[in-house]
Amino acid sequence: MRHLLALFFITLSTACAACDFKQQELVGTYLYASGDSKFEAFELNDERQFSSWLHNRLASSGTWRVEDCHLIIAETGLSERKVKVIAISEERLSVEFSGLENSADFTRVQ
Protein backbone atom coordinates (compact mmCIF):
# COMPACT_ATOMS: atom_id res chain seq x y z
CA MET A 1 0.00 0.00 0.00
CA ARG A 2 2.82 2.45 0.82
CA HIS A 3 4.37 1.80 -2.58
CA LEU A 4 1.11 2.62 -4.34
CA LEU A 5 0.68 5.79 -2.30
CA ALA A 6 4.27 6.86 -3.03
CA LEU A 7 3.76 6.18 -6.75
CA PHE A 8 0.56 8.25 -6.69
CA PHE A 9 2.34 11.28 -5.18
CA ILE A 10 5.28 10.99 -7.58
CA THR A 11 2.88 10.86 -10.54
CA LEU A 12 0.87 13.79 -9.17
CA SER A 13 3.96 15.95 -8.61
CA THR A 14 5.23 15.17 -12.12
CA ALA A 15 1.88 16.11 -13.67
CA CYS A 16 1.80 19.38 -11.74
CA ALA A 17 5.45 20.28 -12.38
CA ALA A 18 6.19 23.85 -13.33
CA CYS A 19 7.60 24.89 -16.70
CA ASP A 20 11.24 24.11 -17.42
CA PHE A 21 11.82 27.87 -17.68
CA LYS A 22 10.85 31.05 -15.90
CA GLN A 23 9.02 33.80 -17.76
CA GLN A 24 11.84 36.26 -17.02
CA GLU A 25 14.33 33.95 -18.82
CA LEU A 26 12.57 34.70 -22.12
CA VAL A 27 13.35 38.42 -21.97
CA GLY A 28 15.81 39.25 -24.75
CA THR A 29 16.41 39.94 -28.43
CA TYR A 30 16.61 36.96 -30.77
CA LEU A 31 17.84 36.39 -34.34
CA TYR A 32 16.69 33.52 -36.54
CA ALA A 33 19.26 30.71 -36.76
CA SER A 34 17.49 27.69 -38.33
CA GLY A 35 14.25 25.74 -38.74
CA ASP A 36 10.65 26.78 -39.44
CA SER A 37 9.98 30.28 -38.15
CA LYS A 38 7.40 33.01 -38.29
CA PHE A 39 10.04 35.63 -37.40
CA GLU A 40 13.45 36.81 -38.63
CA ALA A 41 14.23 38.76 -35.46
CA PHE A 42 12.18 39.56 -32.39
CA GLU A 43 12.36 41.03 -28.91
CA LEU A 44 10.54 40.13 -25.71
CA ASN A 45 11.10 42.89 -23.17
CA ASP A 46 10.61 42.89 -19.41
CA GLU A 47 7.47 45.02 -19.73
CA ARG A 48 5.88 42.15 -21.74
CA GLN A 49 6.10 44.07 -25.01
CA PHE A 50 6.83 42.13 -28.22
CA SER A 51 8.44 43.47 -31.40
CA SER A 52 9.53 41.66 -34.57
CA TRP A 53 11.65 42.81 -37.50
CA LEU A 54 11.90 41.74 -41.12
CA HIS A 55 14.79 43.03 -43.24
CA ASN A 56 15.78 45.40 -40.40
CA ARG A 57 12.35 47.07 -40.34
CA LEU A 58 9.68 46.78 -37.67
CA ALA A 59 7.22 44.16 -38.92
CA SER A 60 4.87 43.80 -35.95
CA SER A 61 4.45 44.57 -32.29
CA GLY A 62 2.20 43.60 -29.43
CA THR A 63 2.44 41.86 -26.08
CA TRP A 64 3.60 38.50 -24.76
CA ARG A 65 3.00 36.22 -21.79
CA VAL A 66 3.57 32.67 -20.65
CA GLU A 67 0.52 30.45 -20.31
CA ASP A 68 0.54 26.68 -19.68
CA CYS A 69 4.29 26.60 -20.37
CA HIS A 70 3.81 28.17 -23.82
CA LEU A 71 4.85 31.59 -25.04
CA ILE A 72 1.73 33.46 -26.16
CA ILE A 73 2.41 36.32 -28.58
CA ALA A 74 -0.44 38.78 -29.17
CA GLU A 75 0.51 40.87 -32.20
CA THR A 76 -1.56 44.01 -32.69
CA GLY A 77 -4.38 43.30 -35.15
CA LEU A 78 -3.61 39.56 -35.45
CA SER A 79 -4.66 36.37 -33.69
CA GLU A 80 -2.55 35.21 -30.78
CA ARG A 81 0.32 32.84 -31.57
CA LYS A 82 0.92 29.89 -29.25
CA VAL A 83 4.61 28.97 -29.26
CA LYS A 84 5.97 25.90 -27.47
CA VAL A 85 9.31 26.56 -25.76
CA ILE A 86 11.50 23.50 -26.30
CA ALA A 87 14.77 24.73 -24.80
CA ILE A 88 16.27 27.97 -23.57
CA SER A 89 19.77 29.00 -22.55
CA GLU A 90 21.72 32.25 -22.29
CA GLU A 91 22.67 31.91 -25.98
CA ARG A 92 19.77 30.05 -27.67
CA LEU A 93 16.02 29.64 -27.81
CA SER A 94 14.36 26.63 -29.46
CA VAL A 95 10.61 26.77 -30.12
CA GLU A 96 7.80 25.18 -32.11
CA PHE A 97 5.28 27.48 -33.78
CA SER A 98 1.72 26.15 -34.03
CA GLY A 99 1.00 25.19 -37.63
CA LEU A 100 4.64 24.72 -38.65
CA GLU A 101 6.18 21.30 -39.12
CA ASN A 102 9.67 21.76 -37.65
CA SER A 103 11.08 23.57 -34.64
CA ALA A 104 13.03 26.82 -34.95
CA ASP A 105 16.24 27.96 -33.29
CA PHE A 106 17.12 31.55 -32.43
CA THR A 107 20.34 33.09 -31.18
CA ARG A 108 20.00 35.51 -28.28
CA VAL A 109 21.85 38.76 -28.99
CA GLN A 110 20.82 40.67 -25.86
C-alpha positions in Angstrom: 0.0 0.0 0.0 2.8 2.4 0.8 4.4 1.8 -2.6 1.1 2.6 -4.3 0.7 5.8 -2.3 4.3 6.9 -3.0 3.8 6.2 -6.7 0.6 8.2 -6.7 2.3 11.3 -5.2 5.3 11.0 -7.6 2.9 10.9 -10.5 0.9 13.8 -9.2 4.0 15.9 -8.6 5.2 15.2 -12.1 1.9 16.1 -13.7 1.8 19.4 -11.7 5.4 20.3 -12.4 6.2 23.9 -13.3 7.6 24.9 -16.7 11.2 24.1 -17.4 11.8 27.9 -17.7 10.9 31.0 -15.9 9.0 33.8 -17.8 11.8 36.3 -17.0 14.3 33.9 -18.8 12.6 34.7 -22.1 13.3 38.4 -22.0 15.8 39.2 -24.7 16.4 39.9 -28.4 16.6 37.0 -30.8 17.8 36.4 -34.3 16.7 33.5 -36.5 19.3 30.7 -36.8 17.5 27.7 -38.3 14.2 25.7 -38.7 10.6 26.8 -39.4 10.0 30.3 -38.1 7.4 33.0 -38.3 10.0 35.6 -37.4 13.4 36.8 -38.6 14.2 38.8 -35.5 12.2 39.6 -32.4 12.4 41.0 -28.9 10.5 40.1 -25.7 11.1 42.9 -23.2 10.6 42.9 -19.4 7.5 45.0 -19.7 5.9 42.1 -21.7 6.1 44.1 -25.0 6.8 42.1 -28.2 8.4 43.5 -31.4 9.5 41.7 -34.6 11.6 42.8 -37.5 11.9 41.7 -41.1 14.8 43.0 -43.2 15.8 45.4 -40.4 12.3 47.1 -40.3 9.7 46.8 -37.7 7.2 44.2 -38.9 4.9 43.8 -35.9 4.4 44.6 -32.3 2.2 43.6 -29.4 2.4 41.9 -26.1 3.6 38.5 -24.8 3.0 36.2 -21.8 3.6 32.7 -20.6 0.5 30.5 -20.3 0.5 26.7 -19.7 4.3 26.6 -20.4 3.8 28.2 -23.8 4.9 31.6 -25.0 1.7 33.5 -26.2 2.4 36.3 -28.6 -0.4 38.8 -29.2 0.5 40.9 -32.2 -1.6 44.0 -32.7 -4.4 43.3 -35.2 -3.6 39.6 -35.4 -4.7 36.4 -33.7 -2.6 35.2 -30.8 0.3 32.8 -31.6 0.9 29.9 -29.3 4.6 29.0 -29.3 6.0 25.9 -27.5 9.3 26.6 -25.8 11.5 23.5 -26.3 14.8 24.7 -24.8 16.3 28.0 -23.6 19.8 29.0 -22.5 21.7 32.2 -22.3 22.7 31.9 -26.0 19.8 30.0 -27.7 16.0 29.6 -27.8 14.4 26.6 -29.5 10.6 26.8 -30.1 7.8 25.2 -32.1 5.3 27.5 -33.8 1.7 26.2 -34.0 1.0 25.2 -37.6 4.6 24.7 -38.7 6.2 21.3 -39.1 9.7 21.8 -37.7 11.1 23.6 -34.6 13.0 26.8 -35.0 16.2 28.0 -33.3 17.1 31.6 -32.4 20.3 33.1 -31.2 20.0 35.5 -28.3 21.8 38.8 -29.0 20.8 40.7 -25.9 
